[in-house]
Amino acid sequence: MTLAASPRQLALRLRLDNEARFDNFYCPDSSTDSDSSEAVVAHLRHWIEQWAQRNTGNTGGTLLKEFVWLWGSPGAGCSHLLQAACHELDGHGQTVFYLDLSMSRELTPDVLTGLEQVAMLCLDNIDDIAGEAEWEEALFHLYNRMAASQTPLLVAAQRSPQYTEFALPDLHSRLQSAAVFQLHQLDDEHKKAALQMRASRLGFELSDDVANYLVSRCERSMSALIATLHELDQRSLETRRKVTVPLLRALMNW
């Protein structure tokens, strides 16, 4: 279950994207290089499995580091993987909490109180609170409580922890302890392949012509492309027409 640690936090719970899963995260290669997206996904799945086993009393083997930092430019897939991790641990019956800190202007730092009690915490866009003194102080104390309880922490940012500009020196130094993984933007060819994979999971075929047209005319971020793909699927079902370039043109008024 995705739970918070107090009634106030329960009211601030964020709904996860139900489609953000490891199985539909497109990995453009099968390389075992540690910098490949496939290797990052494999590490996260193994990491979550180990922590799930610990929380159910199976402590066999050496636990991986409890702090993982993903970074990459917008659209690289960091948010997808954080939410996929939540779904994965939720599938083990564990309590998880996902918080997007790009919403920090709408919240107060006390939302971080008590989060060390969950089985795993995911903080998205953690760099959005860099330079915010009250948030940094609250995060510093949360980090210390989590380290003491060995609660796993998964975060995402646009930069590595080394280059994220936190003003509080003690916080900045503690964030260097993470296992760090970089995610890279997909090029256009891989975006087309990712859309075709997602379309297949939705139950329809996305032709090369439609994929090319979509990537060349739509906003280039994967989130925008996937949103358009879902609209296209819905329009196809409503009109009982095949997914074609003319249907896409009609949908987008192009």
C-alpha positions as CSV (number, residue, x, y, z in Angstrom):
1,M,0.0,0.0,0.0
2,T,1.1,3.6,-0.6
3,L,0.7,5.1,2.8
4,A,1.9,8.1,4.7
5,A,2.9,8.2,8.3
6,S,0.3,10.6,9.8
7,P,-3.2,11.8,9.1
8,R,-1.8,15.0,7.6
9,Q,0.4,13.1,5.3
10,L,-2.4,10.8,4.2
11,A,-4.2,13.8,3.0
12,L,-1.2,14.7,0.9
13,R,-0.7,11.3,-0.6
14,L,0.0,11.4,-4.4
15,R,-1.6,9.1,-6.8
16,L,0.9,7.1,-8.8
17,D,0.7,6.6,-12.6
18,N,-0.7,3.1,-12.8
19,E,1.2,2.5,-16.1
20,A,4.6,3.4,-14.7
21,R,5.9,-0.1,-14.4
22,F,9.3,-1.7,-14.9
23,D,7.8,-4.0,-17.6
24,N,6.9,-1.1,-19.9
25,F,10.0,1.0,-19.4
26,Y,11.7,0.9,-22.8
27,C,15.4,0.0,-22.7
28,P,17.0,0.7,-26.0
29,D,19.7,-1.9,-25.8
30,S,20.6,-5.2,-24.1
31,S,24.0,-4.1,-22.9
32,T,25.1,-5.1,-19.5
33,D,27.1,-1.9,-19.1
34,S,26.4,-0.3,-15.7
35,D,25.3,2.9,-17.5
36,S,22.6,1.2,-19.7
37,S,19.0,1.7,-18.8
38,E,18.5,-2.1,-18.8
39,A,21.3,-2.4,-16.1
40,V,19.6,0.4,-14.0
41,V,16.2,-1.4,-14.2
42,A,17.9,-4.7,-13.2
43,H,19.6,-3.1,-10.3
44,L,16.4,-1.5,-9.0
45,R,14.5,-4.7,-9.3
46,H,17.1,-6.6,-7.4
47,W,17.4,-3.8,-4.8
48,I,13.6,-3.8,-4.2
49,E,13.6,-7.6,-4.0
50,Q,16.3,-7.6,-1.3
51,W,14.5,-4.9,0.8
52,A,11.2,-6.7,0.4
53,Q,12.8,-9.9,1.7
54,R,14.3,-8.1,4.7
55,N,10.9,-6.6,5.6
56,T,9.3,-10.1,5.5
57,G,12.0,-11.5,7.8
58,N,14.2,-13.1,5.1
59,T,17.6,-11.5,5.7
60,G,19.7,-13.9,3.6
61,G,22.6,-12.3,1.7
62,T,24.2,-8.9,2.0
63,L,21.8,-5.9,1.6
64,L,22.6,-3.4,-1.1
65,K,23.1,0.2,-0.2
66,E,19.9,1.7,1.1
67,F,20.2,5.0,-0.9
68,V,19.8,5.2,-4.7
69,W,19.9,8.4,-6.7
70,L,18.7,8.5,-10.3
71,W,19.4,11.5,-12.5
72,G,18.8,12.7,-16.0
73,S,17.1,15.4,-18.0
74,P,13.3,15.7,-18.1
75,G,11.9,12.9,-20.1
76,A,14.7,10.5,-19.4
77,G,12.5,8.3,-17.3
78,C,13.5,9.0,-13.7
79,S,9.9,9.6,-12.6
80,H,8.7,6.5,-14.4
81,L,11.2,4.3,-12.5
82,L,10.5,5.8,-9.1
83,Q,6.8,5.1,-9.5
84,A,7.6,1.7,-11.0
85,A,9.6,1.0,-7.8
86,C,6.6,1.9,-5.7
87,H,4.4,-0.4,-7.6
88,E,6.9,-3.2,-7.4
89,L,7.3,-3.0,-3.6
90,D,3.6,-2.5,-3.2
91,G,3.2,-5.8,-5.0
92,H,5.2,-7.4,-2.1
93,G,2.6,-6.0,0.3
94,Q,5.0,-3.3,1.7
95,T,4.2,0.3,2.5
96,V,5.7,2.9,0.2
97,F,5.5,6.6,-0.1
98,Y,6.1,8.7,-3.3
99,L,6.4,12.4,-3.1
100,D,7.1,14.8,-6.0
101,L,9.1,17.7,-4.6
102,S,8.3,19.8,-7.6
103,M,5.1,20.4,-5.5
104,S,7.0,21.8,-2.6
105,R,5.6,25.3,-3.1
106,E,2.2,23.8,-2.3
107,L,3.4,21.9,0.8
108,T,5.4,22.6,4.0
109,P,8.5,20.7,5.1
110,D,6.6,18.9,7.9
111,V,5.3,16.6,5.2
112,L,8.6,14.8,5.7
113,T,7.9,14.0,9.3
114,G,7.6,10.4,10.1
115,L,8.4,9.1,6.6
116,E,11.3,6.9,8.0
117,Q,8.5,4.6,9.1
118,V,7.6,3.3,5.6
119,A,9.2,0.3,3.9
120,M,10.6,2.6,1.2
121,L,10.5,6.3,0.4
122,C,10.7,7.8,-3.1
123,L,11.4,11.5,-3.5
124,D,11.1,12.8,-7.0
125,N,12.6,16.1,-8.2
126,I,14.6,16.3,-5.0
127,D,16.7,19.1,-6.5
128,D,13.7,21.4,-6.5
129,I,14.2,22.1,-2.8
130,A,17.9,22.8,-3.1
131,G,18.6,26.2,-1.6
132,E,15.3,26.2,0.4
133,A,16.6,26.4,4.0
134,E,13.6,24.9,5.8
135,W,13.2,22.1,3.3
136,E,16.9,21.3,3.4
137,E,16.9,21.2,7.2
138,A,13.8,18.9,7.2
139,L,15.4,16.6,4.6
140,F,18.7,16.5,6.6
141,H,16.9,15.2,9.7
142,L,14.8,12.8,7.7
143,Y,17.9,11.4,6.1
144,N,19.5,10.8,9.5
145,R,16.3,9.1,10.8
146,M,16.2,6.9,7.7
147,A,19.9,6.0,8.0
148,A,19.3,5.0,11.6
149,S,16.4,2.7,10.7
150,Q,18.0,1.5,7.4
151,T,14.9,2.6,5.5
152,P,15.6,2.5,1.7
153,L,15.5,5.8,-0.1
154,L,15.2,6.3,-3.8
155,V,15.4,9.8,-5.3
156,A,15.4,11.4,-8.7
157,A,16.9,14.7,-9.9
158,Q,18.2,16.4,-13.0
159,R,21.8,16.3,-11.8
160,S,24.0,14.0,-9.9
161,P,24.3,14.6,-6.1
162,Q,27.8,16.0,-6.6
163,Y,26.4,18.9,-8.7
164,T,23.1,19.5,-7.0
165,E,23.3,22.8,-5.2
166,F,22.2,22.1,-1.7
167,A,23.3,24.9,0.6
168,L,23.4,22.9,3.9
169,P,26.9,21.4,3.9
170,D,26.0,18.4,6.1
171,L,23.1,17.5,3.9
172,H,25.2,17.9,0.7
173,S,27.9,15.6,2.1
174,R,25.3,12.9,3.1
175,L,23.7,12.9,-0.3
176,Q,27.1,11.9,-1.8
177,S,26.6,8.4,-0.2
178,A,24.1,7.3,-2.7
179,A,24.5,4.7,-5.4
180,V,24.2,6.9,-8.5
181,F,22.8,6.0,-11.9
182,Q,22.3,8.3,-14.9
183,L,19.4,7.9,-17.4
184,H,19.8,9.2,-20.9
185,Q,17.2,10.7,-23.2
186,L,16.0,8.5,-26.0
187,D,16.8,9.6,-29.6
188,D,14.0,9.8,-32.1
189,E,14.4,6.2,-33.4
190,H,14.2,4.8,-29.8
191,K,11.2,7.0,-29.0
192,K,9.4,5.4,-32.0
193,A,10.3,2.0,-30.7
194,A,9.2,2.9,-27.2
195,L,5.8,4.1,-28.6
196,Q,5.4,0.9,-30.6
197,M,6.1,-1.2,-27.5
198,R,3.6,0.8,-25.5
199,A,1.0,0.6,-28.3
200,S,1.4,-3.2,-28.4
201,R,0.7,-3.3,-24.7
202,L,-2.4,-1.3,-25.3
203,G,-3.6,-3.8,-27.9
204,F,-3.0,-2.1,-31.2
205,E,-0.2,-1.9,-33.8
206,L,1.5,1.5,-34.3
207,S,2.9,1.5,-37.8
208,D,6.2,3.0,-38.7
209,D,4.4,5.8,-40.6
210,V,2.3,6.8,-37.7
211,A,5.2,6.6,-35.2
212,N,7.4,8.7,-37.5
213,Y,4.6,11.3,-37.9
214,L,3.9,11.4,-34.2
215,V,7.5,11.9,-33.2
216,S,8.1,14.5,-35.9
217,R,5.0,16.6,-35.1
218,C,4.3,16.2,-31.4
219,E,6.2,17.7,-28.4
220,R,9.3,15.6,-28.0
221,S,9.0,14.6,-24.4
222,M,8.1,11.0,-23.8
223,S,5.3,12.0,-21.4
224,A,3.7,14.1,-24.1
225,L,4.1,11.4,-26.7
226,I,2.6,8.7,-24.5
227,A,-0.3,10.9,-23.6
228,T,-1.0,11.5,-27.3
229,L,-0.7,7.7,-27.9
230,H,-3.4,7.1,-25.3
231,E,-5.6,9.8,-26.9
232,L,-5.1,8.2,-30.3
233,D,-6.0,4.7,-28.9
234,Q,-9.2,6.2,-27.4
235,R,-10.2,8.0,-30.6
236,S,-9.6,4.8,-32.5
237,L,-11.9,2.9,-30.2
238,E,-14.6,5.6,-30.3
239,T,-14.6,5.9,-34.0
240,R,-13.8,2.2,-34.8
241,R,-11.1,3.4,-37.1
242,K,-7.7,1.9,-37.5
243,V,-4.8,4.0,-36.1
244,T,-3.5,5.8,-39.1
245,V,-1.8,9.1,-40.0
246,P,-5.2,10.7,-41.0
247,L,-6.7,9.7,-37.7
248,L,-3.8,11.2,-35.9
249,R,-4.1,14.4,-38.0
250,A,-7.8,14.6,-37.1
251,L,-7.1,14.1,-33.4
252,M,-4.4,16.7,-33.2
253,N,-5.9,19.2,-35.8
254,W,-2.7,19.1,-37.8
